[in-house]
Amino acid sequence: MKTDLFDFDLPPERIAQKPASPRDSARLLEVMPDALIDRGVRDLPSLLNPGDVLVVNDTRVIPARLTGRRGDASRPGPPEGGPKVEVTLHKWDDDGLWRAFARPARKLSPRDHIVFAPGFSADVISKGDGGEVTLRFNKAGPDLKDALEQFGVMPLPPYIKRDAAGDDADKDDYQTLFAARDGAVAAPTASLHFTPDLLAALDARGVERVSLTLHVGAGTFLPVREDDTRHHVMHAEWGEVSRQAADFINQARDAGGRVVAVGSTAMRLLETAADAEGQIHPFKGDTDIFITPGYKFRAVDLMLTNFHLPRSTLFMLVSAFAGLGRMHSAYAHAVAEAYRFYSYGDACLLHRNDDAA
């Protein structure tokens, strides 16, 4: 499909710079095949049925954005006067080995050494396309985690404006209530709306809940630059659906419950793990599934998600689920009604539309 089909205009003032407070006070647009209904996130329990199952992503965002100085690995000593380099980690390859997006990447070469702080550095192992590099850190395991916590900042998307040092509030604001497993470099933002009070209301309604893990990569922020979606290459992300989670979801479906994906990450992993009949199987590994209109959904009935960027793979996914025309109408309504967009913005509850066009 032509990428231009997924474009739309968004006034800059509609881009949220801070989350709603409290989180569950955000607005919610219910998108049905034949109606758009303005609601609030706190209405979610009344919109779901007892026995429905919320599928959430329990990944935890790490402080994955680092700033350092570039030098030559063949020359000992810290490059205090070297050029400044900013890197954003996006995929773990091995202990101490990460793929990252670098700025400026074109001046980096595999012999370069980047010092982020005294005793904390990385060597450039290789270069890829689109500003990607592979880094081998001089620390691994818990030592690397501690260094990232000390010297890294939260990897907020570029449309959320912060200075280089970041904002301490984002360490909590950009982390979900379900965060348990380190590895994401972007938040599964649909889950940012949940609070203990909202979970208690969902529990009282009889809505079930289960977790899976997809470590969100920084590639989620990359626009589709190809003119045709068929030529776009997705960045792979690591995910896991446990046997226990798969069985729980299948049992809920068999009992008549609907599967509600909380966010595009849960959606993509569920569809990766589903067979043609919609049964979920255990899964562990990389997924690069790219969902565009015409895709036949197998596992998910409803989707809770935020408002996404134009020409993005995420807007393509929601257009596949609810219909391209319907999503353009929904976004136009959201703009007119001053909904807040993107990671810290408001939410949509999308109903699956198998007749979407």
N, C-alpha and C positions, 0 to 999 in steps of 0.2 A: 504494500500500500504506500501511497505517497505520504511522506512525513508531514507535508503541509496540511493534511487533513486534521492533524492533531494540534494545530496552532490556535491560539486565542490571545486576545488582549487582556492584560491585567494591570490596573493602575498600581503603581508602586506602593501607595498608601494602604493597599489591601494586604500587604505582606507583613505578617506578625513578627515583631521583634522580641516579644516576651510571651510566655504562655499565659493562658487565663488563670486567675487565682480566685478560688481554688480550682484545681485542674478540671473537675467535673462541672464547672460552671460554663464551659465552652458551649457553643451552639452546635446543633446537629441538624443537617438537612437530610430528611428521608427521601430517597430517590426510588420511586416505584415506576414500573413500566408506563403507568397512565397518570401519575401524579407526583408533584413535589410538595413536601410538607415541612414547614419550619418547626423545629423542635429544639430541645436541649439535650445534652449528653445525659443528664439525670433522668431523662425519659426512657433511656435504653431498657431498663427492666420491664417496663410496660409494653415494649415493642417486641420482646422475645417471649417464647413460650416455655413453660416447665418442660424439661427434657432437652431443650436446645443446648448445644455445647459450644462455648467460646473457646477458640484455639488461639493461644497467645504465644508470643516469642519471648523466651526468657534470656536472650542474649544481654550482655552488659557492655556498655560503651566504655572503651579505654581512652585515656588522654593521648590520642594518636597523632597530634600535630606537633611537630618539633621544628625549631629554628636553630641552625648551626652555621659554621663557617667551613668553606671548602678548602682543601689542601691536596697534596700529593702523597699517596700512601707510601711511596718509596722514600719520602723525606720525613725523618722523625721530628716530633715536636708538634705542639698545637698551632694551627694556622690562625693566630689571633687576627691578622690583617687580611685573611682570605675573604673571598666573596661570600655574601650571605646566601644561604640556601634554606628554603622551607620545604619540609616533606610532610606528607600525610599518609600514614600507613593505611593499607587497604586490604591486604590478604596475607595471613600467616602461611609460610611455606614449610618451615622447619624451625627447630629451637634456635632462636637468635636470627632467623632469616625471614625477612618480610619483603613483600612487594609494596611499593609506595608510589605516589604521585609527587613529583618534585617540581619546584619552581626556583630558578629557571633550569629546566631539564636539559636544554640543548647544549649547555656548556659543561655538563657532567660527562665523565668518561669512566670506564671500568677501573681505572687506576686511581680514582679520586677517593679521598678520605674526608669524612665530615665529622667535625667535633661539635657536639651539642652542649657539653659542659665538661669540666675537669673530670677525667676518668670515664666519660660516657661518649662513645663515638661509634661510627659505622663506616664500613668500606662499601663502595659501589661495586657490585659484582657483575651486573649486566644492565643493559638498557633495552626497553621495549618501545612500543608505539604510544603516542598520545601522552608523553611526559612520564611514562612509567619507568621506574628503576627497581632493581632488586638490591636490597641492603643486607649486609651481614653485620650485626651489632657485636660489640665487644662484650656484651652481657647476654645471658640467656636465663630462661626459667624465672624464678622469683626475683632474681637480681634485675632482670630487664623490666619486669612488671613494676618494681619499686622505682626504677629510674624513670619510667614513663609517668608514673604518678607524681614524681617530684618535678620533672622538667617539661612534661608534655602539657598541652592544653586540650580542652574538649574540641573535637573536630566538627565544629558547627558548619553547616552549609554556607556557601558564600553570600547568600541573600540575607543572612542574619548578620548584621554589622557589629563587629567587635574589634577592639584594638588587638595588637599582637599578643598581649599578655592574657587576653581572654577576660571573662567575667566569672568570679567565683560562684555566683548564683547558678551558672549553667552546669556546674558539677552535679547539682541536684535536679535542676529543671530539665536537663537533657538526658535524664536517666529514668527508666520506667519503674513502676512498682514491682514488676515481675523480674527485674534484672538479677541474674544469678550466675551466669557463665561468661567470663571475660572473653572478648574477642571481636566485638563489633566496633566499627569506626564511624557508624552513623546509627542513630536511634531508630527503632521501629516505632515511628511517631504516633500511630493510632493508639498505642498503649499509653501514651503520655497523659491521656484524659482520665485514667482510672485513679480512684482514691479508695481508701478503706471503706468509706461510707457507701460508695457506689458498689463495691464488691459485696458488701453486706446486703444491700438491696437486691442484687442479682442472686445471691445465695437464697435469700428469703423467697424469691420468685421461683426457685427451683431450677435455675439455669446452671448447667454444669460448666466446668472449666478444666482445661488441660493445657500443658505447655509442650512446646517443641523448641528447637534452637536453630536459628539461622543467623550467622555472624554477618551482619550487614556491612558491605564494603563501600568505599568512597565512590565507586563506579556508579552508585545509585544517583549521584548528582550530575553525572555527565549527560549532556544533551545528545540527542540522536542527530548526528551531523550528515548522515547519508540522506539523499533525496528519496530513497525507497527503503522502507523498513526491512526488506529482505536482505539488505546488505549490511545491516547493523550487527556488530558482534558484541554480545553481552559479556560482561566480566563475571567469572564464576565466583560463587560464594559457598562457603562450607555450611552444611546443615545436618541436623540429626532428628529423626523421628524414632523414638524408642518403641520397642515392642509393646510396652505398657500403654503408651500414648495411642499407638495405632489401634490396639484392641479396644481402648476406651471409646475412641471416636467411632469405630465400626459398630460397637454395641449401641451407642446413642443413636446412630442412623437407623439401625435395624429396629429400634424401639420407636421410631417415628420422629426423633429429634432432628432439628436442622443443624447443619454445620455452619458456624459463623466464624469466618476468618477475621481476626483482629489485625488488620494491616496487610499490605502487599507482600511482606516477607512470609507471613504465615500462609497466605494464599499460594505463593509460588512454591513453597515447600510441600504443602498438601497436594498440589497438582503434580508435583514431581513424584511423590510417593504413592499416588493413586493409580489403580489399574483401570481398565476400560469400563468396569462396572462400578467404579467409585469406591472400591474398597481400598483402605489405606494399608500400606505395608511398611515395615520398619525400613528406615533409610539412614545411611551415614555416608557422607561424601560431598562432593561439589555438585552444585546445580547451576546451569546457565540458561534455564528455561526462559523463553521470551514469548510473552503472551500478547497477541494482537487480535483485533476483530476477525472473527472466523474460527477462533479456537473454541473447541467444545469442552466446556467445563465438566469435570467428572465428580468432584468431591464437595464443592462449596456451594451453599445455598444463599448466604448473606455475607456481606463484607462491610466491616467498619474501617473507614480509612479517612485520611485528611485530604485536603485539596492540593492537587499536584501541579507541577510546572508544565507549561506548554511544550509540545514536541518531546516530552519525556517518555521513557518506557513505562513509567507508572501511570501516566494519563492514558497511554495505549492499553494498559492492562484493564483499567476501570472501564474504558470504552468497550473492550471486548466483553466485559461482564454485564454491564447494564445497557450498552448500546451507545454508539458514537453520537448519534443525534441527541439522545437523551442526556448524555453527559455534557454536550455543548449547551443544551438548554439549562441544565442544572448549574453549570458554572456561570452562565450569564445571569441567572437568578441570584446566585450567591454574590456576584459582583454588585448587582443592583441593590441587594439587601445588606451590603456592607459586612458580609462574612469575612473572617480573617483566614488568610491562605498560608499554606506550606507547613513546615515542621511544627511551629508553635501556634498554628492556627486552629480553626474549628474543624468539625468532622462531618462526614457523610455516612449514612447507613444505606448501602446499595442492595437492592433486591436483584437477584439473578434474572436475566431476561434472555431466555433461549431463542427468542425470535428477534434478538437485537439486530439493528441495522445501522 
